[in-house]
């Protein structure tokens, strides 16, 4: 079942993307692209004076009490993801564990808000791509992986005392294992063109292809043509049309079996494979550059959006940065929305789309609070669940694990509404008056971490 989005196209949220995604309706997005931090242990910042001046983020992760409690909650929500993260802790350490917890809780929400026919592309590098692949397998399902694309960004790269790093990885999953798919073509390789299109006439360069066949599925057409009795690929009528259009030439010096001319300028290219070498990283004075840290080229997003969405579909980027995804989606006639920690993302998307559309562009819809879900129907007042919860919890407060009489127990949101939580029964619990007051507007993970730190 799909739902209508509970926000308008052209919306950009500023702030943490987790509460925003928790407030988005289920199954309402057609395509998600994300280029999150890679756990590279580096700091990124845009130079002063550039379009992206002020943009900066730390890609360094340390394990916190909140991470530990969120990991514990994953044991129930996604046991497979929990196991992947625990394995990463043992093999790589606490930094990778913390990073993967951050990614896991967000990927779970992305899986929920993606339509059954939707697709997701996670952009990463070899720092964590192997762990992220396992995490995606756990959350989206091993049968739903469509490709692991290698994007060769650079022709060469000098890394001291090791092989140069020249590629990124795109982990591509479809929620139903199929997703939307459109045929995407890449240009012919120049060496292939030089070696293959060696003939030329007034129409241009061409190669030749056989007209006869040894056995087409369903048979061919057997007759004599230009003195050769063969089984041909085309009917006599079609062969005459090709001949009149000067698309047939005699093979082997004008005496051999007739061949068809295939012109270079009519080629649509070749179907894209999982090694992308024709899109280069932005460098030098490229007009696209905003000097935003980790900016990706529009051509990369064009290919992804064209392959896995249709005009009018909704494209979503939860780490939208300098808004390349949103700009590409807008140009291709898709609806779009994004989230970024920095308000600079709003400035950049407005500036870049205004360059395309002109002064008529009214700007992005800017929000800083999560949307309210509308996909669960009309829910009763959450306090009406008090008796039911008291029975299920057997009168025990979830916070201090102490038994209390009914009158001192209060209904609490596990995930506060201010952070994307709903009034749905699954998001409710009973706390004693003291614990409820202490927890306030925090999530349970935040509150437990605070309790642990003060113990």
C-alpha positions in Angstrom: 0.0 0.0 0.0 1.3 3.5 -0.9 0.4 6.7 0.9 0.4 10.4 -0.1 3.4 12.3 1.2 2.5 14.6 4.2 4.7 17.4 2.8 4.9 19.5 -0.4 7.4 19.0 -3.1 10.2 21.5 -2.8 10.6 21.1 1.0 13.9 21.2 2.7 14.2 20.5 6.4 17.1 21.8 8.4 18.3 19.8 11.4 18.7 16.1 12.3 17.2 13.9 9.6 16.1 11.1 12.0 13.1 12.8 13.6 12.1 14.3 10.2 12.0 10.8 8.6 10.1 9.4 11.6 7.4 11.9 10.9 7.1 11.1 7.2 4.3 8.9 6.0 5.1 5.3 5.1 5.5 4.2 1.5 5.3 7.6 -0.1 8.8 8.1 -1.7 9.9 6.7 -5.1 13.6 7.1 -5.0 16.1 7.8 -2.2 19.7 8.8 -2.8 22.0 9.4 0.2 25.6 10.5 0.4 26.2 10.3 4.2 29.5 10.7 6.1 31.7 7.7 5.5 33.4 7.4 8.9 36.6 8.6 7.3 37.9 10.3 10.5 38.4 13.6 8.6 36.9 17.0 9.0 35.5 18.8 5.9 35.0 22.6 5.4 34.3 24.8 2.4 36.8 27.7 1.8 35.9 31.2 2.7 34.6 33.1 -0.3 33.0 30.1 -2.0 29.3 29.6 -2.6 29.4 26.9 0.1 31.4 29.0 2.6 30.4 28.0 6.1 29.6 24.4 5.2 31.5 22.0 7.5 31.1 18.6 9.1 33.1 16.1 11.2 33.2 12.6 9.9 34.5 11.2 13.1 32.5 8.8 15.3 32.9 7.9 19.0 30.6 5.5 20.9 28.3 7.2 23.3 25.7 5.9 25.9 23.0 6.9 23.5 24.5 4.7 20.8 24.6 1.8 23.2 20.9 2.1 24.0 19.9 2.6 20.4 21.9 -0.6 19.6 19.9 -2.4 22.3 16.6 -1.2 20.7 17.7 -2.6 17.3 17.8 -6.1 18.8 14.0 -6.0 18.7 13.4 -3.9 15.6 16.0 -5.6 13.4 17.9 -8.5 14.9 20.0 -8.9 11.7 21.1 -5.3 11.8 22.0 -5.7 15.5 24.2 -8.7 14.6 26.0 -6.8 11.8 26.8 -3.9 14.1 28.0 -6.2 16.9 30.3 -8.0 14.4 31.6 -4.6 13.2 32.4 -3.7 16.8 34.4 -6.9 17.2 36.3 -6.6 13.9 36.7 -2.9 13.5 36.1 -1.2 16.9 33.7 1.2 18.7 34.0 4.0 16.1 32.6 1.8 13.3 30.0 0.5 15.7 28.8 4.0 16.6 28.7 5.0 12.9 26.7 1.9 11.9 24.2 2.5 14.7 23.7 6.0 13.4 23.2 4.6 9.9 21.0 1.7 10.9 18.3 3.7 12.7 18.0 6.0 9.7 18.0 3.2 7.1 15.2 1.5 8.9 13.1 4.7 8.5 14.1 5.0 4.8 12.9 1.4 4.2 9.6 2.3 5.8 9.0 5.5 3.8 10.0 4.0 0.5 7.3 2.7 -1.7 7.2 -1.0 -2.5 8.2 -0.1 -6.1 10.9 2.4 -4.8 14.7 2.2 -5.0 17.5 3.5 -2.8 21.1 4.3 -3.7 23.6 4.6 -0.8 26.8 6.4 -1.8 29.9 5.4 0.2 33.6 4.7 -0.2 35.7 1.7 0.8 36.0 2.9 4.4 32.7 1.4 5.4 31.1 0.0 2.2 31.5 -3.6 3.2 29.8 -3.0 6.5 27.1 -0.8 4.9 26.4 -3.6 2.4 25.7 -6.0 5.2 23.6 -3.5 7.0 21.5 -2.9 3.8 21.2 -6.7 3.3 19.8 -6.9 6.9 17.3 -4.0 6.5 16.3 -4.2 2.9 16.8 -7.9 2.3 19.5 -9.8 0.5 17.1 -10.6 -2.4 16.5 -6.9 -3.0 20.0 -5.8 -4.0 20.1 -4.7 -7.6 23.7 -3.7 -8.0 26.9 -2.6 -6.4 28.1 0.2 -8.7 31.7 1.2 -8.8 32.1 4.9 -9.8 35.6 5.6 -10.9 36.0 9.3 -9.9 39.6 9.9 -10.9 41.9 8.7 -13.6 44.7 8.5 -11.0 45.2 9.4 -7.4 48.5 9.6 -5.4 48.1 7.8 -2.0 51.4 7.4 -0.2 52.7 3.8 0.2 49.5 2.1 -1.1 47.4 1.8 -4.2 45.7 5.1 -5.2 42.0 5.3 -4.2 40.0 6.3 -7.4 36.5 5.0 -6.8 33.3 5.3 -4.7 30.6 2.7 -4.3 26.9 3.0 -4.9 24.8 0.3 -3.1 21.6 0.0 -5.1 18.5 -1.8 -3.6 14.9 -2.0 -4.7 12.4 -2.5 -2.0 10.5 -5.2 -3.9 13.6 -6.6 -5.6 12.6 -4.9 -8.9 11.8 -1.2 -8.5 11.4 1.2 -11.3 13.9 0.6 -14.1 14.5 2.6 -17.2 17.1 1.7 -19.9 20.1 3.9 -19.4 22.8 4.2 -22.0 26.4 5.3 -21.8 28.6 6.6 -24.7 30.6 4.1 -26.8 34.2 3.7 -25.8 36.4 5.8 -28.0 38.8 2.9 -28.6 35.9 0.7 -29.7 34.7 3.4 -32.0 38.1 3.8 -33.6 38.5 0.1 -34.1 35.0 -0.8 -35.2 33.6 2.2 -37.2 36.3 2.1 -39.8 34.1 2.8 -42.9 32.6 6.1 -43.9 30.2 7.4 -46.6 28.3 10.7 -47.0 26.1 9.8 -44.0 29.1 9.4 -41.7 31.2 6.7 -40.1 29.7 3.2 -39.9 30.3 -0.4 -39.0 28.9 -3.5 -40.7 26.6 -6.2 -39.3 25.5 -9.5 -40.8 22.2 -9.7 -42.7 22.1 -13.5 -42.9 21.6 -15.8 -39.9 22.3 -19.3 -38.9 19.1 -19.6 -36.9 17.0 -16.8 -35.4 14.5 -17.7 -32.8 11.3 -18.4 -34.7 13.3 -18.8 -38.0 14.3 -16.3 -40.6 13.5 -15.7 -44.3 15.1 -18.0 -46.9 15.4 -16.5 -50.4 18.0 -15.3 -52.9 19.4 -11.8 -52.6 22.2 -10.3 -54.7 23.1 -13.8 -55.9 23.3 -15.4 -52.5 20.7 -18.0 -51.3 20.7 -17.6 -47.5 18.4 -17.4 -44.5 18.1 -13.7 -44.0 17.2 -11.7 -40.9 14.7 -9.6 -42.7 11.9 -10.1 -45.2 12.4 -9.4 -48.9 10.3 -6.2 -48.6 12.4 -4.9 -45.7 15.7 -5.8 -47.6 14.6 -3.7 -50.5 13.8 -0.8 -48.2 17.3 -1.0 -46.7 18.8 -1.3 -50.2 17.0 1.8 -51.5 18.1 3.7 -48.5 21.8 2.8 -49.2 22.1 0.9 -45.9 23.5 -2.3 -47.5 26.9 -2.9 -49.0 28.5 -5.9 -50.6 31.1 -7.6 -48.3 34.7 -8.6 -49.0 35.7 -6.1 -51.6 32.3 -5.8 -53.2 31.9 -9.6 -54.0 31.0 -11.1 -50.6 27.7 -11.6 -48.8 25.8 -8.4 -48.4 26.1 -6.6 -45.0 24.1 -3.9 -43.2 25.6 -0.5 -42.5 25.2 0.6 -38.8 26.0 4.4 -38.5 27.8 5.8 -35.5 25.6 8.9 -35.2 22.5 6.7 -34.9 24.0 4.7 -31.9 22.2 5.1 -28.6 25.3 4.0 -26.8 25.5 0.8 -24.7 23.5 -0.3 -21.7 25.0 1.1 -18.5 26.9 -1.5 -16.5 28.0 -1.5 -12.8 31.4 0.2 -13.6 31.0 3.9 -14.3 34.1 5.4 -15.8 32.6 8.2 -17.9 31.6 10.6 -15.1 34.5 12.5 -13.5 34.6 14.2 -10.2 34.3 18.0 -10.2 37.7 19.7 -10.4 39.3 22.9 -11.2 37.0 25.6 -12.5 34.1 23.4 -13.3 31.0 25.7 -13.4 29.1 23.3 -11.2 31.5 23.7 -8.3 30.2 25.4 -5.2 33.3 24.3 -3.2 31.0 22.3 -0.9 32.8 19.4 0.8 32.2 16.1 -1.0 30.1 17.7 -3.8 29.1 15.2 -6.5 28.5 16.0 -10.2 25.0 16.5 -11.6 25.8 13.8 -14.3 26.0 11.2 -11.5 22.6 12.1 -10.1 21.1 12.4 -13.6 22.0 8.8 -14.3 20.6 7.5 -11.0 17.3 9.5 -11.3 16.7 8.6 -14.9 17.4 5.0 -14.3 15.2 4.5 -11.2 12.3 7.0 -11.4 9.8 8.5 -13.8 8.7 12.1 -14.4 6.5 13.2 -11.5 8.0 10.7 -9.0 9.2 11.9 -5.6 13.0 11.9 -5.1 14.3 12.3 -1.5 17.8 13.0 -0.2 18.2 12.9 3.6 21.8 14.2 3.5 21.2 16.8 0.8 24.3 19.0 1.4 24.8 21.3 -1.5 21.5 20.0 -3.0 22.9 18.3 -6.2 20.2 15.6 -5.9 17.4 18.2 -5.6 18.7 20.2 -8.5 19.0 17.2 -10.7 15.5 16.0 -9.8 14.1 19.5 -10.5 15.7 19.6 -14.0 14.3 16.1 -14.8 10.8 16.9 -13.8 10.7 15.0 -10.6 9.2 16.1 -7.3 11.8 16.4 -4.5 12.6 17.0 -0.9 15.7 16.9 1.3 17.1 17.3 4.8 20.4 18.7 5.9 21.9 19.7 9.3 23.1 23.0 7.8 20.8 25.9 6.7 23.4 26.4 4.0 21.7 23.6 2.0 18.6 25.9 1.6 20.7 28.7 0.3 22.5 26.5 -2.2 19.3 24.8 -3.5 17.6 28.2 -3.9 20.6 29.6 -5.7 21.2 26.7 -8.0 17.5 26.2 -9.0 17.1 30.0 -9.5 20.0 29.8 -11.9 17.9 27.2 -13.9 14.4 28.7 -13.5 15.1 32.4 -13.3 13.5 34.9 -10.9 10.2 33.1 -11.0 11.5 30.4 -8.7 10.0 31.3 -5.3 12.5 29.3 -3.3 12.3 26.0 -1.3 9.8 25.5 1.5 12.0 25.6 4.6 11.0 23.7 7.8 12.8 22.9 11.0 10.3 20.6 12.7 9.2 17.1 11.7 6.0 16.6 9.7 3.0 14.9 11.4 2.1 11.5 10.0 -1.3 11.2 8.3 -1.1 7.6 7.1 -2.4 5.8 10.2 -5.9 7.1 10.1 -7.6 8.8 13.0 -6.0 7.7 16.3 -7.8 7.9 19.6 -6.4 10.1 22.3 -3.2 8.4 23.5 -4.3 8.5 27.1 -7.1 6.0 26.4 -4.4 3.2 26.3 -3.6 3.7 29.9 -5.6 0.6 31.2 -4.3 -1.6 28.4 -0.7 -0.7 29.0 -1.0 -1.1 32.7 -2.2 -4.7 32.2 0.5 -5.5 29.6 3.2 -4.1 31.8 1.7 -5.7 34.8 1.9 -2.4 36.7 5.7 -2.1 36.3 7.2 1.3 35.2 9.3 0.9 32.1 11.8 3.4 33.5 12.6 2.4 37.0 11.2 -1.2 36.7 9.2 -0.7 39.9 5.6 -1.8 40.5 3.2 1.1 41.2 -0.6 1.5 41.6 -2.5 2.6 38.6 -3.1 6.1 39.8 0.6 7.1 39.7 1.3 5.7 36.2 1.3 8.0 33.2 1.2 7.4 29.4 4.4 8.4 27.7 5.6 8.5 24.1 8.7 6.3 23.6 9.6 8.6 20.7 8.3 12.1 21.5 5.9 13.8 19.1 8.4 16.7 18.8 10.9 14.2 17.3 8.6 12.5 14.8 6.8 10.1 17.2 3.1 9.3 16.8 0.2 8.5 19.1 0.1 4.9 17.7 -0.1 2.3 20.5 3.3 0.9 19.5 4.9 4.2 20.4 3.4 4.3 23.9 4.4 3.1 27.4 3.6 3.7 31.0 6.1 5.5 33.3 5.6 6.4 36.9 5.2 10.1 37.6 8.8 10.6 38.6 10.3 8.8 35.6 7.9 10.6 33.2 8.9 14.0 34.6 12.6 13.1 34.4 12.3 11.9 30.8 10.5 15.0 29.6 10.8 15.4 25.9 13.8 13.1 25.4 13.7 9.8 23.5 14.0 6.7 25.7 17.6 6.2 24.4 18.5 9.7 25.3 16.9 9.4 28.8 18.5 6.1 29.6 21.9 7.4 28.5 21.4 10.4 30.8 20.5 8.0 33.7 23.5 5.9 33.0 25.8 8.8 33.0 24.5 10.1 36.4 24.6 6.7 38.0 
